[in-house]
Amino acid sequence: MLTAENLVLGYGAQPVVHGVDLSLGSGGAGLIGESGSGKTTLARALLGLIKPRSGRVLYGSREVIAMGRAERAAFRGAVQPVFQDGSEALNPRMRVGASITEALRTHRRHEPGVAELLRAVGLDPALADRRPHQLSGGQRQRVVIARALAVQPKTLILDEPTSALDVTVQAKVLDLLERLTAERDLNYLLITHNLAVVSRLCSTSHVLFAGRVVESGPTRALLTRPAHPYTAMLRDAVPRIGGPPPGTADRTEAAPAGTGCPFRLRCPLADDRCAAQRPEPRVLGDRTVACHRAEEALTAR
């Protein structure tokens, strides 16, 4: 349904995303990476909010950036965002019910109604008369999800939907997303740095480092036996009860573009080839990985 082909994105003279290929089919996919890896920029391009420097985003067979007015309106209804912070995603001057109604009117939808949508996300319909500042963080995020569902989308782009919430509320929102995507047969891209979230909700995942997808495949396989040292580093940074403390090495930024593997300055397996030649994505068993020494990384796990 939604595909990125050799997508290159940037702001001004600064490149951010370098030649990403990504395809969203049925079910849920995760996009994992540290802050600054290009996750949100990629999400904005998939939503048609950023024009690519090169490459393209396709919805079906149509290039999103080249859509006419009617096509773009249909695309906006079919692909909906859920942003990170409900307090910023909602107009502080509008009551909750009015925010949801605005989405319905914009897309010329009349059903379901506001009360039904609020019930669908586990909220009391009486909250429709409140403004965002009168709600808790978890309630605001549920309102954002209700507004996205109002236009009956086929795909959700979820950009860190739980990172601004405390752990207890995170669990409730994840329960909600899991239930709604099953009930409504939604496809989604879940953008996060939280491996526990993608492990629970995403059957496949893509690992992004410095604007490049370095590993893609079944989520369980990637987290159990990572083939890229960066995926392994992300996994090993998660504290485990009864396990050793996570590594505390200082973070090193990506190597300059065009000078071999961008991860080599942080990689324990880097050698002369990594400095001289940037690894291209290749199929390795059940996944795609961009690493010269991926076989050794797998053997070491």
N, C-alpha and C positions, 0 to 999 in steps of 0.2 A: 504493500500500500504506500509506504513512505520510504524513500530511498535517497541516500546521499552517494554521489559518484565523484570520486577524486576531488573532494571539496577543499578549497583553499579559502581561508577567511582571515581578515585582519582589521586593525584599526589604524588609520593613517599609514605610516611607514612600517608599523609593527605587525609582522605576521603572527597569527595566533593558532590557527589550525592548518595543518599541512597535509593535503591529499588524503582526506578521510573517506573511506568507503563504509557505508552502514546501511542495513536494510531491516525494516521493521515489518514482520509478517504477523502471524497469529501469536497470541499470548504476550508475555512480558519480557522485555530485554533490559538489562542493566548497563549503565555507563559509569564506570568507576575511575576515580583519579583524585589526586590531591587538589587543593585549591590552586588555581592558576594554570591548570592543565588544559583548559579550553572547553570544559564541559558546558558551561552556560552559553558561551559563544556559539557552540555547535547547536545547542537547543534553539537559540534564537534564529539561526539559519534554517533549521527544520520547520520552524513556524512561519517562515517567510518574512521575518523582521529584519534580516540582514541580507544584503546582496552579496553573493560570492564573488571573490576576485577571479576564481576560475572553478571549473567543475559545476555541478548542478544538483539541485534537490528536486526529486520527482514525486508527484502524487499520482499513483497509477502510471500513466504514460505521459502526463503533462508536467512540464517544468514549472515549478511554483512561481518563480519570479516573473515568468512570461504570461501568467494567467490574466485573462480579462476580468472585468468587474464581477460578472455573474459567477464565473468559475472561482474567483478568489473568495467570494461570499460563501460558496458551497464548501470550499476548502476550510475556511475559518470555522464553519459549523462542524465539520468532520474531524478536525484536529484541534484539540483544546489544550491550553496550558494550565498547569497548577503550579504556581510560583512558591518560592521558599517561605515568604513571610506574609501571612494573611493580613497583618496590619498595614502593609504597604500595597497589597493587591486590591484592597477595598477602599472606596472613596469614604473618607472619614465623615463627610457631610451627609451621606446617604444612609438611610435605614437599610437593614439587611434585605428586607423584602423588596425594596426598590432596586437594589443592586441586582438581584436575581431577575426581577421583572424586566430591567433594562436589557439583559442578555436575551430574554425571550422575545422582546419587541425588536431588537436589532436583527435577530435571525428569523423574525416572523413566525415564531413558534408560540403556541397557546397551551399546549399540554406537554408535560405535566404542570400543575400549578405550584406556586411557591410552597404551600403547606406540605404538599406531597414530597417535594424535593427536600425540604428540611427534615421530614420524617425519614426519608431514604438515607440520610447521613447521620441519623440518630439524634436529631435536635428537636426540641419542642417548637412547633409552629408559632407559638407566641413570641419567640425571639425575632420574628420578622419585623417587629416594631422597634427593635433596638438598633443603635448605631454601633459600629465596630469597637469603639473604645469601651463599650458596656459589656463586651464579651471577653471570655478568657482566650488565651492563645490557641488552645485546642478547638474551641468553638469557632473562632475566626477561620481556622484552616478548614474546618468542615463546611463552613459557608462558601469558601472558595471552591471546594470540591463540588458542592451543590450547584453553584453557578456554572461550573464547567459542564456538569451533567445536564443542565437545563436544555441545552440545544441538541441533546442526544448524539454525542460524538461517537466516532468509531475508534479514535486513537487519542490517548492522553500523553502529553509531554510533562512529566513530573520532575520539577527541578528542586531537589533537596526538600521534599514536602514535609519532612519531620525534623529537620535539623534545628529549627528555632524552638522546639518543644522539649519539655522535660521527659524523662524516660517513660514514666507511667502514661502520659498523654501520647507519646510516640507509639506505644503499643496499641492503644485504642485506635489511632488513625490508621496504623498498618492493618489492623483487623478490618477496619472499614474498607480500605482499598482492596484488600483481598476478597472481601465479600462482594463488593460492587463490580469489580472486574469479572468475577465469575458469573454473577447474575446478569450482567449486561453484555457479556461477551466482548469486552473491550481489549484492544491492543494498547500497549503502553511502553514508553521508554522511561525508565526510572533512573534519574541522574543523582549520584550520591558518592560520598567517600566512605559510607558505612557498609562494611562488608556483610554484617549481619542482616541488613535490610535486603540487599540483593540476594543473599542466600535463601531468604524466606520467600521472596516474591518473584524472582526472575529465573526462568529456566535457562536462558543464555545471557552472557555478559560480554562487554567490550571494555578493555582496560586502556585508558588514555594517558599518555605521558607526553608532556611538552607539545600538545597538539597533534599527536600521532597515535593511532590505535596500535598498540604493541602486542596485544594478545586478545583473541576472541574465541569463544567456544561455550560448551555447557558450563553453567556456573559452578556446579558441584565439582566438576573435574578441575576447573581453573583454581578453585580455592583449596582443593585437596592435594593436587600435584601441579603446581604452577610450572609452566615451561619458560616463562620470562622472569629474570631476576627481579624486575620491578613488581610484578604481581606477587612474587614471594615476599618481597619487602613490605608491601601493603598488608599482606596476610600476617606476617610475623610481628607487625606493629600493633596488632590487636591483643590486649591483655587477656590471659586465660587463667581461670581459677585453678590454683595448684600448679601452674606452669611457671617457667622462668619469666622474669620481667622483660618487656619488649626492649628492643635495641634502642640506644639513645645517641647514636652517631649523629653528628651535625649534618644537616641537610645541605647538599650541594645542588646548585641549579643545573639545568640541562647544558650540555656542551653546545658551542656555537653551531648554528645551522650550516649544513654543507661540509662538516668535518667529521664524518663517520657517524657512529651510533650516538644519538643524543643522550643516552643514559650512561655512557661509559664512565663518566666521572664519579658515579655512585655505585658502579657495578663491581661486585667481587670477582667476576669472571672475565673482565675486560682484558683484551690482549691487543697486539699490534694491528690485527685485522679490524678490530672494532674502531680503532682510531683512524684507519685509512678508508674504510668502506661502510656506508650506512646499510644496515640490513633491511631487505625488502620482506614484506609479509609472505609467508609460505605455509603450506598445509603440513601439519605434523600430527598424524593420528586424528583425534577428534576435534582439533582446533586449528586456528591460524595464528602464527606467531612471527614476530619480526625480531629475531635474535640469531646471531651466528652460532651461538653455543647452547641453543635450546635443548638439544639432546642431553648435554651434560647437566643442565639445570634440572631436567626431568629425572635423570638417573640419581641425582643427589637427594631427591625427595623420597 
